[in-house]
Amino acid sequence: MIGVARLKPTERPTTAELAPIVEDAWQRIGLGAILVAHILQAGEQRGIDDFRADVLTTNDAMLHPARPSHGRHAAERAAA
């Protein structure tokens, strides 16, 4: 498995905790941004409008999401 993003329900029905993870060798090419975009969309379709995540202060990729062009590079690498 290269990566996964999960939503964990909270006590509030419209709030969920977000937990994406990407294999080290596949990081920094936009896969995390793709996973987060998809899981946010899935959550919104289920009525979730408040997403939370614990993020390390040293995790720049999560604190400052990748530029949209990185998604293209992730798709190219996955196809290779």
PDB file of N, CA, C and O in Angstrom:
ATOM      1  N   MET A   1       0.840  -1.165   0.000  1.00  0.00           N
ATOM      2  CA  MET A   1       0.000   0.000   0.000  1.00  0.00           C
ATOM      3  C   MET A   1       0.894   1.241   0.000  1.00  0.00           C
ATOM      4  O   MET A   1       1.880   1.309   0.735  1.00  0.00           O
ATOM      5  N   ILE A   2       0.540   2.210  -0.825  1.00  0.00           N
ATOM      6  CA  ILE A   2       1.316   3.444  -0.933  1.00  0.00           C
ATOM      7  C   ILE A   2       0.821   4.493   0.042  1.00  0.00           C
ATOM      8  O   ILE A   2       1.620   5.213   0.641  1.00  0.00           O
ATOM      9  N   GLY A   3      -0.498   4.586   0.206  1.00  0.00           N
ATOM     10  CA  GLY A   3      -1.050   5.587   1.113  1.00  0.00           C
ATOM     11  C   GLY A   3      -2.522   5.346   1.370  1.00  0.00           C
ATOM     12  O   GLY A   3      -3.183   4.597   0.651  1.00  0.00           O
ATOM     13  N   VAL A   4      -3.024   5.995   2.411  1.00  0.00           N
ATOM     14  CA  VAL A   4      -4.427   5.880   2.782  1.00  0.00           C
ATOM     15  C   VAL A   4      -4.831   7.133   3.550  1.00  0.00           C
ATOM     16  O   VAL A   4      -4.008   7.756   4.220  1.00  0.00           O
ATOM     17  N   ALA A   5      -6.096   7.489   3.447  1.00  0.00           N
ATOM     18  CA  ALA A   5      -6.649   8.581   4.248  1.00  0.00           C
ATOM     19  C   ALA A   5      -7.935   8.065   4.879  1.00  0.00           C
ATOM     20  O   ALA A   5      -8.754   7.427   4.217  1.00  0.00           O
ATOM     21  N   ARG A   6      -8.099   8.345   6.145  1.00  0.00           N
ATOM     22  CA  ARG A   6      -9.278   7.860   6.872  1.00  0.00           C
ATOM     23  C   ARG A   6      -9.939   8.996   7.627  1.00  0.00           C
ATOM     24  O   ARG A   6      -9.301   9.979   8.005  1.00  0.00           O
ATOM     25  N   LEU A   7     -11.227   8.833   7.834  1.00  0.00           N
ATOM     26  CA  LEU A   7     -11.989   9.739   8.685  1.00  0.00           C
ATOM     27  C   LEU A   7     -12.458   8.947   9.892  1.00  0.00           C
ATOM     28  O   LEU A   7     -12.975   7.838   9.760  1.00  0.00           O
ATOM     29  N   LYS A   8     -12.273   9.523  11.063  1.00  0.00           N
ATOM     30  CA  LYS A   8     -12.734   8.894  12.294  1.00  0.00           C
ATOM     31  C   LYS A   8     -13.848   9.759  12.865  1.00  0.00           C
ATOM     32  O   LYS A   8     -13.637  10.943  13.129  1.00  0.00           O
ATOM     33  N   PRO A   9     -15.032   9.185  13.060  1.00  0.00           N
ATOM     34  CA  PRO A   9     -16.132   9.965  13.620  1.00  0.00           C
ATOM     35  C   PRO A   9     -15.803  10.494  15.014  1.00  0.00           C
ATOM     36  O   PRO A   9     -15.016   9.897  15.750  1.00  0.00           O
ATOM     37  N   THR A  10     -16.407  11.601  15.356  1.00  0.00           N
ATOM     38  CA  THR A  10     -16.282  12.154  16.706  1.00  0.00           C
ATOM     39  C   THR A  10     -17.665  12.126  17.352  1.00  0.00           C
ATOM     40  O   THR A  10     -18.612  11.580  16.786  1.00  0.00           O
ATOM     41  N   GLU A  11     -17.772  12.714  18.533  1.00  0.00           N
ATOM     42  CA  GLU A  11     -19.064  12.757  19.213  1.00  0.00           C
ATOM     43  C   GLU A  11     -20.077  13.629  18.470  1.00  0.00           C
ATOM     44  O   GLU A  11     -21.283  13.476  18.663  1.00  0.00           O
ATOM     45  N   ARG A  12     -19.595  14.541  17.625  1.00  0.00           N
ATOM     46  CA  ARG A  12     -20.481  15.384  16.821  1.00  0.00           C
ATOM     47  C   ARG A  12     -20.654  14.747  15.440  1.00  0.00           C
ATOM     48  O   ARG A  12     -19.662  14.418  14.791  1.00  0.00           O
ATOM     49  N   PRO A  13     -21.875  14.570  14.989  1.00  0.00           N
ATOM     50  CA  PRO A  13     -22.101  13.898  13.701  1.00  0.00           C
ATOM     51  C   PRO A  13     -21.560  14.628  12.478  1.00  0.00           C
ATOM     52  O   PRO A  13     -21.383  14.012  11.427  1.00  0.00           O
ATOM     53  N   THR A  14     -21.293  15.923  12.593  1.00  0.00           N
ATOM     54  CA  THR A  14     -20.772  16.670  11.443  1.00  0.00           C
ATOM     55  C   THR A  14     -19.271  16.942  11.542  1.00  0.00           C
ATOM     56  O   THR A  14     -18.724  17.724  10.765  1.00  0.00           O
ATOM     57  N   THR A  15     -18.610  16.292  12.502  1.00  0.00           N
ATOM     58  CA  THR A  15     -17.171  16.476  12.711  1.00  0.00           C
ATOM     59  C   THR A  15     -16.463  15.121  12.622  1.00  0.00           C
ATOM     60  O   THR A  15     -16.960  14.113  13.123  1.00  0.00           O
ATOM     61  N   ALA A  16     -15.294  15.118  11.975  1.00  0.00           N
ATOM     62  CA  ALA A  16     -14.490  13.902  11.887  1.00  0.00           C
ATOM     63  C   ALA A  16     -13.016  14.259  11.955  1.00  0.00           C
ATOM     64  O   ALA A  16     -12.599  15.347  11.559  1.00  0.00           O
ATOM     65  N   GLU A  17     -12.236  13.310  12.469  1.00  0.00           N
ATOM     66  CA  GLU A  17     -10.784  13.465  12.487  1.00  0.00           C
ATOM     67  C   GLU A  17     -10.232  12.872  11.199  1.00  0.00           C
ATOM     68  O   GLU A  17     -10.612  11.779  10.781  1.00  0.00           O
ATOM     69  N   LEU A  18      -9.325  13.622  10.581  1.00  0.00           N
ATOM     70  CA  LEU A  18      -8.708  13.244   9.315  1.00  0.00           C
ATOM     71  C   LEU A  18      -7.335  12.640   9.595  1.00  0.00           C
ATOM     72  O   LEU A  18      -6.559  13.186  10.379  1.00  0.00           O
ATOM     73  N   ALA A  19      -7.041  11.514   8.952  1.00  0.00           N
ATOM     74  CA  ALA A  19      -5.743  10.865   9.172  1.00  0.00           C
ATOM     75  C   ALA A  19      -5.199  10.308   7.858  1.00  0.00           C
ATOM     76  O   ALA A  19      -5.477   9.159   7.514  1.00  0.00           O
ATOM     77  N   PRO A  20      -4.417  11.118   7.111  1.00  0.00           N
ATOM     78  CA  PRO A  20      -3.772  10.601   5.900  1.00  0.00           C
ATOM     79  C   PRO A  20      -2.358  10.110   6.219  1.00  0.00           C
ATOM     80  O   PRO A  20      -1.691  10.622   7.118  1.00  0.00           O
ATOM     81  N   ILE A  21      -1.922   9.111   5.462  1.00  0.00           N
ATOM     82  CA  ILE A  21      -0.538   8.642   5.595  1.00  0.00           C
ATOM     83  C   ILE A  21      -0.062   8.153   4.227  1.00  0.00           C
ATOM     84  O   ILE A  21      -0.807   7.517   3.481  1.00  0.00           O
ATOM     85  N   VAL A  22       1.191   8.465   3.921  1.00  0.00           N
ATOM     86  CA  VAL A  22       1.789   8.073   2.644  1.00  0.00           C
ATOM     87  C   VAL A  22       3.139   7.428   2.932  1.00  0.00           C
ATOM     88  O   VAL A  22       3.927   7.940   3.727  1.00  0.00           O
ATOM     89  N   GLU A  23       3.393   6.309   2.281  1.00  0.00           N
ATOM     90  CA  GLU A  23       4.672   5.598   2.395  1.00  0.00           C
ATOM     91  C   GLU A  23       5.827   6.576   2.148  1.00  0.00           C
ATOM     92  O   GLU A  23       5.759   7.397   1.234  1.00  0.00           O
ATOM     93  N   ASP A  24       6.877   6.488   2.955  1.00  0.00           N
ATOM     94  CA  ASP A  24       8.000   7.435   2.866  1.00  0.00           C
ATOM     95  C   ASP A  24       8.530   7.622   1.447  1.00  0.00           C
ATOM     96  O   ASP A  24       8.770   8.754   1.026  1.00  0.00           O
ATOM     97  N   ALA A  25       8.712   6.545   0.714  1.00  0.00           N
ATOM     98  CA  ALA A  25       9.289   6.628  -0.635  1.00  0.00           C
ATOM     99  C   ALA A  25       8.384   7.376  -1.615  1.00  0.00           C
ATOM    100  O   ALA A  25       8.848   7.797  -2.675  1.00  0.00           O
ATOM    101  N   TRP A  26       7.120   7.549  -1.287  1.00  0.00           N
ATOM    102  CA  TRP A  26       6.152   8.212  -2.177  1.00  0.00           C
ATOM    103  C   TRP A  26       5.751   9.596  -1.685  1.00  0.00           C
ATOM    104  O   TRP A  26       4.835  10.202  -2.242  1.00  0.00           O
ATOM    105  N   GLN A  27       6.413  10.104  -0.661  1.00  0.00           N
ATOM    106  CA  GLN A  27       6.072  11.420  -0.123  1.00  0.00           C
ATOM    107  C   GLN A  27       6.661  12.537  -0.974  1.00  0.00           C
ATOM    108  O   GLN A  27       7.618  12.347  -1.724  1.00  0.00           O
ATOM    109  N   ARG A  28       6.046  13.713  -0.827  1.00  0.00           N
ATOM    110  CA  ARG A  28       6.507  14.955  -1.451  1.00  0.00           C
ATOM    111  C   ARG A  28       6.282  15.028  -2.957  1.00  0.00           C
ATOM    112  O   ARG A  28       6.961  15.776  -3.661  1.00  0.00           O
ATOM    113  N   ILE A  29       5.308  14.230  -3.450  1.00  0.00           N
ATOM    114  CA  ILE A  29       4.962  14.315  -4.873  1.00  0.00           C
ATOM    115  C   ILE A  29       3.473  14.596  -5.067  1.00  0.00           C
ATOM    116  O   ILE A  29       2.984  14.575  -6.196  1.00  0.00           O
ATOM    117  N   GLY A  30       2.755  14.857  -3.990  1.00  0.00           N
ATOM    118  CA  GLY A  30       1.359  15.240  -4.100  1.00  0.00           C
ATOM    119  C   GLY A  30       0.326  14.181  -3.770  1.00  0.00           C
ATOM    120  O   GLY A  30      -0.873  14.460  -3.806  1.00  0.00           O
ATOM    121  N   LEU A  31       0.763  12.972  -3.448  1.00  0.00           N
ATOM    122  CA  LEU A  31      -0.204  11.925  -3.127  1.00  0.00           C
ATOM    123  C   LEU A  31      -1.033  12.272  -1.891  1.00  0.00           C
ATOM    124  O   LEU A  31      -2.237  12.016  -1.867  1.00  0.00           O
ATOM    125  N   GLY A  32      -0.417  12.839  -0.887  1.00  0.00           N
ATOM    126  CA  GLY A  32      -1.148  13.222   0.319  1.00  0.00           C
ATOM    127  C   GLY A  32      -2.247  14.220   0.004  1.00  0.00           C
ATOM    128  O   GLY A  32      -3.359  14.106   0.519  1.00  0.00           O
ATOM    129  N   ALA A  33      -1.943  15.193  -0.836  1.00  0.00           N
ATOM    130  CA  ALA A  33      -2.946  16.189  -1.228  1.00  0.00           C
ATOM    131  C   ALA A  33      -4.101  15.533  -1.975  1.00  0.00           C
ATOM    132  O   ALA A  33      -5.258  15.905  -1.774  1.00  0.00           O
ATOM    133  N   ILE A  34      -3.803  14.571  -2.825  1.00  0.00           N
ATOM    134  CA  ILE A  34      -4.845  13.849  -3.558  1.00  0.00           C
ATOM    135  C   ILE A  34      -5.717  13.056  -2.585  1.00  0.00           C
ATOM    136  O   ILE A  34      -6.944  13.107  -2.661  1.00  0.00           O
ATOM    137  N   LEU A  35      -5.085  12.331  -1.680  1.00  0.00           N
ATOM    138  CA  LEU A  35      -5.839  11.549  -0.695  1.00  0.00           C
ATOM    139  C   LEU A  35      -6.726  12.440   0.164  1.00  0.00           C
ATOM    140  O   LEU A  35      -7.892  12.120   0.398  1.00  0.00           O
ATOM    141  N   VAL A  36      -6.179  13.550   0.630  1.00  0.00           N
ATOM    142  CA  VAL A  36      -6.956  14.463   1.472  1.00  0.00           C
ATOM    143  C   VAL A  36      -8.128  15.040   0.682  1.00  0.00           C
ATOM    144  O   VAL A  36      -9.236  15.120   1.213  1.00  0.00           O
ATOM    145  N   ALA A  37      -7.917  15.436  -0.552  1.00  0.00           N
ATOM    146  CA  ALA A  37      -9.009  15.985  -1.363  1.00  0.00           C
ATOM    147  C   ALA A  37     -10.143  14.974  -1.510  1.00  0.00           C
ATOM    148  O   ALA A  37     -11.315  15.332  -1.396  1.00  0.00           O
ATOM    149  N   HIS A  38      -9.798  13.720  -1.761  1.00  0.00           N
ATOM    150  CA  HIS A  38     -10.817  12.679  -1.931  1.00  0.00           C
ATOM    151  C   HIS A  38     -11.550  12.378  -0.629  1.00  0.00           C
ATOM    152  O   HIS A  38     -12.768  12.205  -0.631  1.00  0.00           O
ATOM    153  N   ILE A  39     -10.829  12.315   0.468  1.00  0.00           N
ATOM    154  CA  ILE A  39     -11.484  11.985   1.740  1.00  0.00           C
ATOM    155  C   ILE A  39     -12.346  13.151   2.223  1.00  0.00           C
ATOM    156  O   ILE A  39     -13.380  12.933   2.853  1.00  0.00           O
ATOM    157  N   LEU A  40     -11.932  14.384   1.934  1.00  0.00           N
ATOM    158  CA  LEU A  40     -12.768  15.536   2.281  1.00  0.00           C
ATOM    159  C   LEU A  40     -14.070  15.513   1.485  1.00  0.00           C
ATOM    160  O   LEU A  40     -15.143  15.777   2.026  1.00  0.00           O
ATOM    161  N   GLN A  41     -13.964  15.201   0.214  1.00  0.00           N
ATOM    162  CA  GLN A  41     -15.159  15.122  -0.622  1.00  0.00           C
ATOM    163  C   GLN A  41     -16.091  14.012  -0.126  1.00  0.00           C
ATOM    164  O   GLN A  41     -17.303  14.210  -0.040  1.00  0.00           O
ATOM    165  N   ALA A  42     -15.531  12.862   0.196  1.00  0.00           N
ATOM    166  CA  ALA A  42     -16.353  11.761   0.705  1.00  0.00           C
ATOM    167  C   ALA A  42     -17.023  12.143   2.022  1.00  0.00           C
ATOM    168  O   ALA A  42     -18.189  11.817   2.247  1.00  0.00           O
ATOM    169  N   GLY A  43     -16.289  12.830   2.887  1.00  0.00           N
ATOM    170  CA  GLY A  43     -16.863  13.269   4.154  1.00  0.00           C
ATOM    171  C   GLY A  43     -17.986  14.268   3.955  1.00  0.00           C
ATOM    172  O   GLY A  43     -19.027  14.175   4.605  1.00  0.00           O
ATOM    173  N   GLU A  44     -17.780  15.220   3.062  1.00  0.00           N
ATOM    174  CA  GLU A  44     -18.819  16.220   2.786  1.00  0.00           C
ATOM    175  C   GLU A  44     -20.079  15.559   2.241  1.00  0.00           C
ATOM    176  O   GLU A  44     -21.189  15.977   2.572  1.00  0.00           O
ATOM    177  N   GLN A  45     -19.920  14.539   1.415  1.00  0.00           N
ATOM    178  CA  GLN A  45     -21.078  13.819   0.881  1.00  0.00           C
ATOM    179  C   GLN A  45     -21.853  13.096   1.996  1.00  0.00           C
ATOM    180  O   GLN A  45     -23.025  12.757   1.831  1.00  0.00           O
ATOM    181  N   ARG A  46     -21.190  12.872   3.110  1.00  0.00           N
ATOM    182  CA  ARG A  46     -21.832  12.210   4.251  1.00  0.00           C
ATOM    183  C   ARG A  46     -22.259  13.206   5.333  1.00  0.00           C
ATOM    184  O   ARG A  46     -22.626  12.813   6.441  1.00  0.00           O
ATOM    185  N   GLY A  47     -22.207  14.492   4.999  1.00  0.00           N
ATOM    186  CA  GLY A  47     -22.683  15.513   5.929  1.00  0.00           C
ATOM    187  C   GLY A  47     -21.644  16.043   6.902  1.00  0.00           C
ATOM    188  O   GLY A  47     -21.985  16.774   7.831  1.00  0.00           O
ATOM    189  N   ILE A  48     -20.395  15.689   6.706  1.00  0.00           N
ATOM    190  CA  ILE A  48     -19.330  16.192   7.576  1.00  0.00           C
ATOM    191  C   ILE A  48     -18.845  17.528   7.021  1.00  0.00           C
ATOM    192  O   ILE A  48     -18.504  17.635   5.843  1.00  0.00           O
ATOM    193  N   ASP A  49     -18.819  18.544   7.882  1.00  0.00           N
ATOM    194  CA  ASP A  49     -18.351  19.856   7.432  1.00  0.00           C
ATOM    195  C   ASP A  49     -17.261  20.428   8.339  1.00  0.00           C
ATOM    196  O   ASP A  49     -16.825  21.564   8.154  1.00  0.00           O
ATOM    197  N   ASP A  50     -16.831  19.645   9.307  1.00  0.00           N
ATOM    198  CA  ASP A  50     -15.768  20.067  10.229  1.00  0.00           C
ATOM    199  C   ASP A  50     -14.744  18.939  10.297  1.00  0.00           C
ATOM    200  O   ASP A  50     -15.017  17.876  10.854  1.00  0.00           O
ATOM    201  N   PHE A  51     -13.565  19.175   9.729  1.00  0.00           N
ATOM    202  CA  PHE A  51     -12.507  18.169   9.688  1.00  0.00           C
ATOM    203  C   PHE A  51     -11.368  18.619  10.587  1.00  0.00           C
ATOM    204  O   PHE A  51     -10.971  19.784  10.573  1.00  0.00           O
ATOM    205  N   ARG A  52     -10.849  17.686  11.366  1.00  0.00           N
ATOM    206  CA  ARG A  52      -9.750  17.998  12.288  1.00  0.00           C
ATOM    207  C   ARG A  52      -8.620  17.002  12.106  1.00  0.00           C
ATOM    208  O   ARG A  52      -8.834  15.856  11.711  1.00  0.00           O
ATOM    209  N   ALA A  53      -7.405  17.465  12.402  1.00  0.00           N
ATOM    210  CA  ALA A  53      -6.243  16.581  12.297  1.00  0.00           C
ATOM    211  C   ALA A  53      -5.164  17.053  13.263  1.00  0.00           C
ATOM    212  O   ALA A  53      -4.967  18.254  13.451  1.00  0.00           O
ATOM    213  N   ASP A  54      -4.477  16.111  13.865  1.00  0.00           N
ATOM    214  CA  ASP A  54      -3.291  16.421  14.657  1.00  0.00           C
ATOM    215  C   ASP A  54      -2.104  16.362  13.706  1.00  0.00           C
ATOM    216  O   ASP A  54      -1.866  15.342  13.059  1.00  0.00           O
ATOM    217  N   VAL A  55      -1.364  17.458  13.627  1.00  0.00           N
ATOM    218  CA  VAL A  55      -0.237  17.546  12.697  1.00  0.00           C
ATOM    219  C   VAL A  55       0.999  18.015  13.458  1.00  0.00           C
ATOM    220  O   VAL A  55       0.944  18.997  14.198  1.00  0.00           O
ATOM    221  N   LEU A  56       2.102  17.316  13.274  1.00  0.00           N
ATOM    222  CA  LEU A  56       3.355  17.739  13.889  1.00  0.00           C
ATOM    223  C   LEU A  56       3.774  19.091  13.326  1.00  0.00           C
ATOM    224  O   LEU A  56       3.595  19.347  12.136  1.00  0.00           O
ATOM    225  N   THR A  57       4.318  19.940  14.149  1.00  0.00           N
ATOM    226  CA  THR A  57       4.753  21.264  13.695  1.00  0.00           C
ATOM    227  C   THR A  57       5.897  21.175  12.680  1.00  0.00           C
ATOM    228  O   THR A  57       6.167  22.141  11.966  1.00  0.00           O
ATOM    229  N   THR A  58       6.558  20.036  12.615  1.00  0.00           N
ATOM    230  CA  THR A  58       7.650  19.835  11.661  1.00  0.00           C
ATOM    231  C   THR A  58       7.168  19.264  10.330  1.00  0.00           C
ATOM    232  O   THR A  58       7.973  19.090   9.415  1.00  0.00           O
ATOM    233  N   ASN A  59       5.877  18.971  10.202  1.00  0.00           N
ATOM    234  CA  ASN A  59       5.335  18.376   8.991  1.00  0.00           C
ATOM    235  C   ASN A  59       4.865  19.479   8.039  1.00  0.00           C
ATOM    236  O   ASN A  59       3.671  19.756   7.933  1.00  0.00           O
ATOM    237  N   ASP A  60       5.821  20.098   7.355  1.00  0.00           N
ATOM    238  CA  ASP A  60       5.520  21.206   6.454  1.00  0.00           C
ATOM    239  C   ASP A  60       4.554  20.809   5.342  1.00  0.00           C
ATOM    240  O   ASP A  60       3.728  21.622   4.927  1.00  0.00           O
ATOM    241  N   ALA A  61       4.643  19.580   4.858  1.00  0.00           N
ATOM    242  CA  ALA A  61       3.775  19.149   3.760  1.00  0.00           C
ATOM    243  C   ALA A  61       2.302  19.192   4.153  1.00  0.00           C
ATOM    244  O   ALA A  61       1.455  19.515   3.320  1.00  0.00           O
ATOM    245  N   MET A  62       1.985  18.877   5.393  1.00  0.00           N
ATOM    246  CA  MET A  62       0.594  18.935   5.844  1.00  0.00           C
ATOM    247  C   MET A  62       0.206  20.342   6.277  1.00  0.00           C
ATOM    248  O   MET A  62      -0.946  20.745   6.112  1.00  0.00           O
ATOM    249  N   LEU A  63       1.147  21.088   6.824  1.00  0.00           N
ATOM    250  CA  LEU A  63       0.840  22.440   7.276  1.00  0.00           C
ATOM    251  C   LEU A  63       0.704  23.405   6.105  1.00  0.00           C
ATOM    252  O   LEU A  63      -0.055  24.372   6.175  1.00  0.00           O
ATOM    253  N   HIS A  64       1.439  23.143   5.032  1.00  0.00           N
ATOM    254  CA  HIS A  64       1.411  23.986   3.833  1.00  0.00           C
ATOM    255  C   HIS A  64       1.220  23.051   2.646  1.00  0.00           C
ATOM    256  O   HIS A  64       2.198  22.615   2.039  1.00  0.00           O
ATOM    257  N   PRO A  65      -0.039  22.737   2.306  1.00  0.00           N
ATOM    258  CA  PRO A  65      -0.319  21.727   1.265  1.00  0.00           C
ATOM    259  C   PRO A  65       0.417  21.995  -0.045  1.00  0.00           C
ATOM    260  O   PRO A  65       0.734  23.132  -0.394  1.00  0.00           O
ATOM    261  N   ALA A  66       0.673  20.904  -0.746  1.00  0.00           N
ATOM    262  CA  ALA A  66       1.395  20.965  -2.027  1.00  0.00           C
ATOM    263  C   ALA A  66       0.627  21.781  -3.057  1.00  0.00           C
ATOM    264  O   ALA A  66      -0.599  21.870  -3.012  1.00  0.00           O
ATOM    265  N   ARG A  67       1.364  22.368  -3.977  1.00  0.00           N
ATOM    266  CA  ARG A  67       0.741  23.089  -5.081  1.00  0.00           C
ATOM    267  C   ARG A  67      -0.038  22.091  -5.941  1.00  0.00           C
ATOM    268  O   ARG A  67       0.325  20.917  -6.005  1.00  0.00           O
ATOM    269  N   PRO A  68      -1.106  22.550  -6.602  1.00  0.00           N
ATOM    270  CA  PRO A  68      -1.920  21.651  -7.427  1.00  0.00           C
ATOM    271  C   PRO A  68      -1.136  20.869  -8.466  1.00  0.00           C
ATOM    272  O   PRO A  68      -1.528  19.749  -8.796  1.00  0.00           O
ATOM    273  N   SER A  69      -0.056  21.403  -8.990  1.00  0.00           N
ATOM    274  CA  SER A  69       0.702  20.701 -10.029  1.00  0.00           C
ATOM    275  C   SER A  69       1.329  19.417  -9.499  1.00  0.00           C
ATOM    276  O   SER A  69       1.644  18.522 -10.283  1.00  0.00           O
ATOM    277  N   HIS A  70       1.515  19.310  -8.201  1.00  0.00           N
ATOM    278  CA  HIS A  70       2.123  18.099  -7.651  1.00  0.00           C
ATOM    279  C   HIS A  70       1.254  16.879  -7.887  1.00  0.00           C
ATOM    280  O   HIS A  70       1.776  15.771  -8.009  1.00  0.00           O
ATOM    281  N   GLY A  71      -0.051  17.050  -7.953  1.00  0.00           N
ATOM    282  CA  GLY A  71      -0.939  15.921  -8.215  1.00  0.00           C
ATOM    283  C   GLY A  71      -0.630  15.261  -9.550  1.00  0.00           C
ATOM    284  O   GLY A  71      -0.714  14.039  -9.672  1.00  0.00           O
ATOM    285  N   ARG A  72      -0.275  16.057 -10.553  1.00  0.00           N
ATOM    286  CA  ARG A  72       0.064  15.519 -11.863  1.00  0.00           C
ATOM    287  C   ARG A  72       1.295  14.633 -11.762  1.00  0.00           C
ATOM    288  O   ARG A  72       1.330  13.556 -12.356  1.00  0.00           O
ATOM    289  N   HIS A  73       2.298  15.067 -11.024  1.00  0.00           N
ATOM    290  CA  HIS A  73       3.521  14.283 -10.869  1.00  0.00           C
ATOM    291  C   HIS A  73       3.240  12.985 -10.125  1.00  0.00           C
ATOM    292  O   HIS A  73       3.828  11.951 -10.442  1.00  0.00           O
ATOM    293  N   ALA A  74       2.355  13.026  -9.149  1.00  0.00           N
ATOM    294  CA  ALA A  74       2.008  11.806  -8.418  1.00  0.00           C
ATOM    295  C   ALA A  74       1.364  10.798  -9.357  1.00  0.00           C
ATOM    296  O   ALA A  74       1.689   9.612  -9.320  1.00  0.00           O
ATOM    297  N   ALA A  75       0.449  11.271 -10.199  1.00  0.00           N
ATOM    298  CA  ALA A  75      -0.220  10.373 -11.133  1.00  0.00           C
ATOM    299  C   ALA A  75       0.772   9.784 -12.138  1.00  0.00           C
ATOM    300  O   ALA A  75       0.681   8.609 -12.494  1.00  0.00           O
ATOM    301  N   GLU A  76       1.720  10.609 -12.591  1.00  0.00           N
ATOM    302  CA  GLU A  76       2.725  10.116 -13.540  1.00  0.00           C
ATOM    303  C   GLU A  76       3.598   9.050 -12.892  1.00  0.00           C
ATOM    304  O   GLU A  76       3.907   8.035 -13.515  1.00  0.00           O
ATOM    305  N   ARG A  77       3.999   9.280 -11.636  1.00  0.00           N
ATOM    306  CA  ARG A  77       4.859   8.302 -10.956  1.00  0.00           C
ATOM    307  C   ARG A  77       4.097   7.006 -10.703  1.00  0.00           C
ATOM    308  O   ARG A  77       4.657   5.919 -10.851  1.00  0.00           O
ATOM    309  N   ALA A  78       2.835   7.110 -10.326  1.00  0.00           N
ATOM    310  CA  ALA A  78       2.040   5.919 -10.041  1.00  0.00           C
ATOM    311  C   ALA A  78       1.863   5.089 -11.311  1.00  0.00           C
ATOM    312  O   ALA A  78       1.790   3.862 -11.242  1.00  0.00           O
ATOM    313  N   ALA A  79       1.795   5.745 -12.462  1.00  0.00           N
ATOM    314  CA  ALA A  79       1.620   5.037 -13.732  1.00  0.00           C
ATOM    315  C   ALA A  79       2.917   4.400 -14.214  1.00  0.00           C
ATOM    316  O   ALA A  79       2.892   3.488 -15.041  1.00  0.00           O
ATOM    317  N   ALA A  80       4.042   4.873 -13.704  1.00  0.00           N
ATOM    318  CA  ALA A  80       5.352   4.381 -14.160  1.00  0.00           C
ATOM    319  C   ALA A  80       5.636   2.969 -13.670  1.00  0.00           C
ATOM    320  O   ALA A  80       6.694   2.414 -13.967  1.00  0.00           O
TER     321      ALA A  80
END
